[in-house]
Amino acid sequence: MQNVSQRKNVISIGGLLNSSVEIYRKKAKTFAVILSINVPLLLIGLLISYSFNPKNPPSNPLVVLGLMVFFVVYLIVTAWSVLSVVFAIKERESTITVKQILILGWLSIPSYIWIYFLMGLAILAGFILLIIPGIIFAVWFSFAIYLFVSEGVKGKAALTASKKLVQGYWWAVFGRIVAMIFIMFMVSLIIGWVPLLGQLVNLFVMLPFFVIYMYLLHEDLKKVKI
């Protein structure tokens, strides 16, 4: 266990942003191909949102069933694309193909969903108790998916590993996550009002950039905790 005087510094926000930009520029084509699997569902989702009046939701059982099926498919494809982006970042120095990355992402979906289910339960419980425990849990478990991809830890073990990684650096991690969320919020504020453009920028730029940022932060934490 490191004491305060021996504690190493975590990579700065500026360092994270610069490194994230560099990786994004090098792998932009790979990310674009991976995330393109979301485009058909994104367009269908936009059409659905424009077709239905929120004040008068559909009552036809077949329509409701179709919407439920679409929602499930959307979640699965989103999980697939996010996982594949994480694998692409992990293998950024290798010669792995996009097809191989997508296969890795697809095979990892059940573990991904289970980890997120456990995370959701823990964070929800924290917010039900009080808001502050929910925030603490969210930061503790923020690297569970990245540890699953980088080290193969699954389920509750991934949450435990993430908590151990954050311990001693909670405020540093919290500050860096808040900084990234603020940047994403500002970008969405600027372009989010433009139909379709905002969604495409979020999908092809902000999503992979956030994942790169978090993956690099988790990598740096592993280095400073040695």
C-alpha positions as CSV (number, residue, x, y, z in Angstrom):
1,M,0.0,0.0,0.0
2,Q,1.4,3.4,-1.0
3,N,1.5,6.2,1.5
4,V,0.8,9.7,0.5
5,S,4.5,10.7,0.2
6,Q,5.2,7.8,-2.1
7,R,2.2,8.2,-4.3
8,K,2.9,8.7,-7.9
9,N,1.0,11.3,-10.0
10,V,-1.6,10.2,-12.4
11,I,-1.4,11.4,-16.0
12,S,-2.8,15.0,-16.3
13,I,-6.0,15.9,-18.1
14,G,-3.9,17.6,-20.8
15,G,-1.7,14.5,-21.2
16,L,-4.8,12.3,-21.5
17,L,-6.4,14.6,-24.1
18,N,-3.2,14.8,-26.2
19,S,-2.7,11.1,-26.1
20,S,-6.3,10.5,-26.9
21,V,-6.2,12.8,-29.9
22,E,-3.1,11.0,-31.2
23,I,-4.6,7.5,-30.9
24,Y,-7.9,8.7,-32.4
25,R,-6.1,10.2,-35.4
26,K,-4.1,7.0,-36.0
27,K,-7.1,4.7,-35.6
28,A,-9.9,6.9,-36.9
29,K,-10.6,4.7,-39.9
30,T,-10.8,1.6,-37.7
31,F,-13.2,3.3,-35.3
32,A,-15.4,4.5,-38.2
33,V,-15.7,1.1,-39.7
34,I,-16.6,-0.5,-36.3
35,L,-19.1,2.2,-35.4
36,S,-20.8,2.2,-38.8
37,I,-22.7,-0.9,-37.6
38,N,-24.7,1.6,-35.5
39,V,-25.8,3.8,-38.3
40,P,-28.8,1.9,-39.6
41,L,-30.2,1.6,-36.1
42,L,-29.4,5.3,-35.4
43,L,-31.4,6.3,-38.5
44,I,-34.3,4.0,-37.7
45,G,-34.3,5.4,-34.1
46,L,-34.5,9.0,-35.5
47,L,-37.4,8.0,-37.8
48,I,-39.2,6.4,-34.8
49,S,-38.7,9.5,-32.6
50,Y,-40.1,11.7,-35.4
51,S,-43.0,9.4,-36.1
52,F,-44.5,9.1,-32.6
53,N,-46.0,11.7,-30.4
54,P,-44.7,11.3,-26.9
55,K,-48.0,12.6,-25.6
56,N,-49.8,9.9,-27.4
57,P,-47.7,6.7,-27.2
58,P,-48.6,3.7,-29.5
59,S,-51.1,1.3,-28.0
60,N,-51.1,-1.4,-30.8
61,P,-49.5,-4.5,-29.2
62,L,-47.6,-5.3,-32.4
63,V,-46.1,-1.8,-32.6
64,V,-45.2,-2.0,-28.9
65,L,-43.6,-5.4,-29.4
66,G,-41.7,-4.1,-32.4
67,L,-40.4,-1.1,-30.4
68,M,-39.2,-3.5,-27.6
69,V,-37.4,-5.7,-30.1
70,F,-35.8,-2.7,-31.7
71,F,-34.7,-1.4,-28.3
72,V,-33.1,-4.8,-27.4
73,V,-31.3,-5.0,-30.8
74,Y,-30.1,-1.4,-30.3
75,L,-28.6,-2.2,-26.9
76,I,-26.9,-5.3,-28.3
77,V,-25.4,-3.6,-31.3
78,T,-24.3,-0.6,-29.1
79,A,-22.6,-3.0,-26.7
80,W,-20.9,-4.8,-29.6
81,S,-19.6,-1.6,-31.1
82,V,-18.3,-0.2,-27.8
83,L,-16.6,-3.4,-26.9
84,S,-15.0,-3.6,-30.3
85,V,-13.7,0.0,-29.9
86,V,-12.2,-1.0,-26.6
87,F,-10.5,-4.0,-28.2
88,A,-9.2,-1.8,-31.0
89,I,-7.6,0.5,-28.4
90,K,-6.1,-2.5,-26.6
91,E,-4.7,-3.9,-29.8
92,R,-3.7,-0.5,-31.2
93,E,0.0,-1.6,-31.7
94,S,-0.9,-4.9,-33.3
95,T,-1.8,-5.9,-36.9
96,I,-5.3,-7.3,-35.9
97,T,-8.0,-6.7,-38.5
98,V,-11.3,-5.0,-38.0
99,K,-13.0,-8.3,-38.7
100,Q,-11.1,-10.0,-35.8
101,I,-11.9,-7.0,-33.6
102,L,-15.6,-7.3,-34.3
103,I,-15.5,-11.0,-33.6
104,L,-13.8,-10.4,-30.2
105,G,-16.4,-7.8,-29.4
106,W,-19.3,-10.0,-30.4
107,L,-18.1,-12.9,-28.3
108,S,-17.7,-10.7,-25.3
109,I,-21.2,-9.2,-25.3
110,P,-22.6,-11.6,-22.6
111,S,-19.8,-10.7,-20.1
112,Y,-20.1,-7.0,-21.0
113,I,-23.9,-7.0,-20.3
114,W,-23.4,-8.9,-17.0
115,I,-20.8,-6.5,-15.8
116,Y,-22.9,-3.5,-16.7
117,F,-25.9,-5.1,-15.0
118,L,-23.9,-5.5,-11.8
119,M,-22.6,-1.9,-12.1
120,G,-26.0,-0.6,-12.6
121,L,-27.4,-2.4,-9.5
122,A,-24.6,-1.1,-7.3
123,I,-24.7,2.5,-8.6
124,L,-28.6,2.5,-8.4
125,A,-28.4,1.3,-4.8
126,G,-25.9,4.0,-4.0
127,F,-28.2,6.7,-5.5
128,I,-31.2,5.3,-3.7
129,L,-29.4,5.5,-0.3
130,L,-28.0,8.9,-1.0
131,I,-26.6,10.7,-4.1
132,I,-23.0,10.8,-2.9
133,P,-22.6,7.0,-2.5
134,G,-23.9,6.6,-6.0
135,I,-21.2,8.9,-7.4
136,I,-18.6,7.1,-5.3
137,F,-19.6,3.7,-6.7
138,A,-19.8,5.1,-10.3
139,V,-16.1,6.2,-10.0
140,W,-15.0,3.0,-8.3
141,F,-16.5,0.8,-11.0
142,S,-15.7,3.1,-14.0
143,F,-12.9,0.8,-15.2
144,A,-14.7,-2.5,-14.9
145,I,-15.2,-2.9,-18.7
146,Y,-11.7,-1.8,-19.5
147,L,-10.2,-4.3,-17.0
148,F,-12.4,-7.0,-18.5
149,V,-11.0,-6.3,-22.0
150,S,-7.3,-5.8,-20.9
151,E,-7.1,-8.5,-18.2
152,G,-10.1,-10.8,-18.8
153,V,-11.7,-10.3,-15.4
154,K,-15.4,-10.9,-15.4
155,G,-18.5,-10.2,-13.4
156,K,-18.1,-9.1,-9.8
157,A,-14.3,-9.6,-10.1
158,A,-14.2,-6.8,-12.7
159,L,-16.0,-4.4,-10.3
160,T,-13.6,-5.4,-7.5
161,A,-10.6,-4.9,-9.6
162,S,-11.8,-1.5,-10.8
163,K,-12.4,-0.4,-7.2
164,K,-8.9,-1.5,-6.2
165,L,-7.4,0.4,-9.2
166,V,-9.2,3.6,-8.1
167,Q,-8.4,3.3,-4.4
168,G,-6.0,6.0,-3.4
169,Y,-6.7,8.0,-6.5
170,W,-10.5,8.5,-6.3
171,W,-10.4,12.3,-6.5
172,A,-7.9,12.2,-9.3
173,V,-10.1,9.9,-11.3
174,F,-13.2,11.8,-10.5
175,G,-11.7,15.1,-11.7
176,R,-10.5,13.6,-14.9
177,I,-13.9,12.0,-15.7
178,V,-15.7,15.2,-14.9
179,A,-13.4,17.1,-17.2
180,M,-14.1,14.7,-20.1
181,I,-17.9,14.8,-19.4
182,F,-17.8,18.6,-19.4
183,I,-16.0,18.6,-22.8
184,M,-18.6,16.2,-24.2
185,F,-21.4,18.3,-22.8
186,M,-20.0,21.4,-24.4
187,V,-19.6,19.7,-27.8
188,S,-23.2,18.4,-27.6
189,L,-24.4,21.9,-26.6
190,I,-22.8,23.4,-29.7
191,I,-23.8,20.8,-32.3
192,G,-26.6,18.8,-30.6
193,W,-29.3,21.0,-32.0
194,V,-28.4,20.1,-35.6
195,P,-30.6,17.2,-36.8
196,L,-28.5,14.0,-37.4
197,L,-25.1,15.9,-37.3
198,G,-25.1,15.9,-33.5
199,Q,-25.8,12.2,-33.3
200,L,-23.1,11.3,-35.9
201,V,-20.5,13.4,-34.2
202,N,-21.3,11.8,-30.9
203,L,-21.1,8.4,-32.5
204,F,-18.0,8.7,-34.6
205,V,-16.0,11.2,-32.6
206,M,-17.1,11.7,-29.0
207,L,-17.8,8.0,-28.2
208,P,-14.5,6.6,-29.3
209,F,-12.6,9.6,-27.9
210,F,-14.2,9.0,-24.5
211,V,-13.4,5.3,-24.6
212,I,-9.8,6.1,-25.6
213,Y,-9.5,8.7,-22.7
214,M,-10.8,6.2,-20.1
215,Y,-8.7,3.3,-21.4
216,L,-5.5,5.4,-21.2
217,L,-6.5,6.6,-17.7
218,H,-6.9,2.9,-16.6
219,E,-3.6,2.0,-18.2
220,D,-1.8,4.9,-16.4
221,L,-3.4,3.9,-13.1
222,K,-2.1,0.4,-13.4
223,K,1.4,1.8,-14.0
224,V,1.3,4.2,-11.0
225,K,-0.1,1.4,-8.7
226,I,2.9,-0.9,-9.4
